[in-house]
Amino acid sequence: MTPRAPEAKTEHFDVLIVGAGISGVGGAYHLTQQCPGTSFVVLESQASFGGTWLTHRYPGIRSDSDLYTFGYRFKPWTGKPIAQAHEIRDYMAEVIAENDLARHIRYHHKITNAAWSSADNRWTIEATRGDTGETVRFSANFLWMCQGYYRHNEGYTPSWPGMADYKGRIVHPQTWPEDLDYTGKTMLVIGSGATAATLIPAVADKVAHVTMLQRSPTYFIPARNANDLADTLRQLQIDETWIHEIVRRKILHDQAVFTRRAFNEPETVKKELLAGVRAYIGPDYKLDPDFTPSYRPWRQRIAFVPDGDLFRGIRAGKASVVTDEIERFTETGILLKSGKTLEADIIVTATGFNMNALGDIAFSIDGKPLDFADTVTYRGMMFTGIPNMVWVFGYFRASWTLRADLVADFVCRLLNHMKTRQAKRVAVALRPQDNDMPILPWIDPENFNPGYLMRAMHLLPKRGDKPEWQHNQDYWNEKDQFPAIDLDDAAFVYGPSADRRDLSRAAAD
Ligand SMILES: Cc1cc2nc3c(=O)[nH]c(=O)nc-3n(C[C@H](O)[C@H](O)[C@H](O)COP(=O)(O)OP(=O)(O)OC[C@H]3O[C@@H](n4cnc5c(N)ncnc54)[C@H](O)[C@@H]3O)c2cc1C
């Protein structure tokens, strides 16, 4: 039985941050800078910080965003734009050390329950300690959800007929076995997203052969893993703080142009992307079907291929691509719908994540279990009827951390505003002018439609059709809109206060 002492002490903090990934560590930094004197704790289920960059240990694991924009606004990035997981963790370690954040972080704390009490205006949080098995309890005025968007302890593997017959080893990249020896083996990677594009060049030299099996192709941007502007500025001995800011602005400007063009002239952008692949893969490779997606560029994340390494592996004959569908697994590999078979000693299912809304934590509000899907989101960070809580959900088309920084500014401003108003709680509520607003799924599949999101749409909050009531995935708008959010707008319901609608009404609206 789990040791549990009901009389065990409850530790109280002003703010409790869930998760020590890039968002949670950033949140901790911003709290110390923008809300000095606020007591806070970061609870993390894993043994260390890093989140995504700790969980994923498959060969070659690296970012597919540039680190000038994936890095924090406040800490210059000085390495190559595309970084290995360990380099991102080293960078985070410096942020933790330079800002004395370690004393605020508790590892091995997996949060299982979070209960809001309107009588006390606080959350009670229970966590299970991974190292001792103990259940520990905290209370907090405010919950800052930095738990990411997918389950960390297991990836998503579809079930295909015949999997049990397969005599080789099936591996998901998210739980890559340390002892996996693939030297001289044949490997088959199912999937063609960023993970497959990273893994394949990393194993290509050691395996006998690696095949990427895809149902449908992905857009790739192969380019040199360098930033010319940053290199020039360094030659000129410009201060790194300046370089960070200038290079971020340049990258963000170029990305804005690219995104606009992807929507306005998709066929031209498609041609350019295919020409980029052609330049690395060589003149003889038939790009259709393997590298010619049917969808418009940017409907799914575009994978960056540093130095075109994926295509160099294909050109060298160490890696190949098959576009087909799986009929079933066999004892020795996979039978495809076309009737062809692929033999493999190891099959890697680079098939994505299991999305989990709110970190698999059982939430309740005044004793009533919370169904997140019953809520409507305020700008993809607050939710109707859930008081004193913000979730950091980053961008698909720009670096996640850009939004983590913006949301952090918002949270700190909100906390300071609550202090000024002497409010103990705040929740968002639809306003009278929102009464006729259509309530829609979290994201428009016409806009962005990766499998993990489509599978989880029924678990996620709803959105409206006004900018306030949706995560619009647009950094370039939000960077100006967020600092201008009027915290006294009727969408924010503070309490307890005589001149405001109270929370129970806000939740019922
Ligand atoms: C392989 C991979 C590559 C990616 N590359 C990029 C990229 O290049 N650029 C980009 O912008 N985005 C990328 N992403 C998206 C990526 O997840 C985010 O960019 C970012 O790292 C998320 O940071 P986070 O801190 O919000 O969440 P996470 O990194 O997911 O960290 C969340 C942390 O919360 C902890 N946690 C969760 N639930 C609980 C709980 N109940 N109790 C306690 N702790 C909990 C987890 O253990 C984890 O450490 C990538 C994702 C993956 C999987």
The ligand as a Gaussian input file, in Angstrom:
#p B3LYP/6-31G(d) Opt

LIG

0 1
 C       11.115000      14.824000     -29.817000
 C       10.522000      16.192000     -29.748000
 C       11.150000      17.260000     -30.364000
 C       10.597000      18.533000     -30.298000
 N       11.254000      19.546000     -30.902000
 C       10.752000      20.788000     -30.817000
 C       11.439000      21.878000     -31.405000
 O       12.480000      21.743000     -32.013000
 N       10.876000      23.103000     -31.304000
 C        9.711000      23.311000     -30.656000
 O        9.269000      24.453000     -30.591000
 N        9.062000      22.301000     -30.064000
 C        9.542000      21.055000     -30.130000
 N        8.872000      20.029000     -29.537000
 C        7.693000      20.299000     -28.734000
 C        8.217000      20.321000     -27.272000
 O        7.557000      19.413000     -26.501000
 C        8.234000      21.697000     -26.710000
 O        8.905000      22.544000     -27.539000
 C        8.832000      21.896000     -25.332000
 O       10.040000      21.230000     -25.070000
 C        7.800000      21.615000     -24.341000
 O        8.272000      22.116000     -23.130000
 P        7.387000      22.069000     -21.837000
 O        8.256000      22.433000     -20.712000
 O        6.159000      22.899000     -22.053000
 O        6.867000      20.566000     -21.747000
 P        7.704000      19.216000     -21.624000
 O        9.013000      19.309000     -22.268000
 O        6.749000      18.167000     -22.088000
 O        7.949000      19.082000     -20.081000
 C        6.893000      18.889000     -19.188000
 C        7.439000      18.357000     -17.885000
 O        6.342000      18.223000     -16.989000
 C        6.461000      17.007000     -16.294000
 N        5.127000      16.561000     -15.895000
 C        4.073000      16.241000     -16.695000
 N        3.014000      15.842000     -15.959000
 C        3.414000      15.910000     -14.669000
 C        2.772000      15.599000     -13.442000
 N        1.517000      15.129000     -13.395000
 N        3.465000      15.783000     -12.285000
 C        4.743000      16.258000     -12.308000
 N        5.410000      16.540000     -13.453000
 C        4.744000      16.372000     -14.612000
 C        7.103000      16.068000     -17.287000
 O        7.770000      14.998000     -16.634000
 C        8.060000      16.989000     -18.030000
 O        9.341000      16.985000     -17.462000
 C        9.392000      18.745000     -29.593000
 C        8.749000      17.671000     -28.984000
 C        9.306000      16.416000     -29.057000
 C        8.602000      15.293000     -28.371000

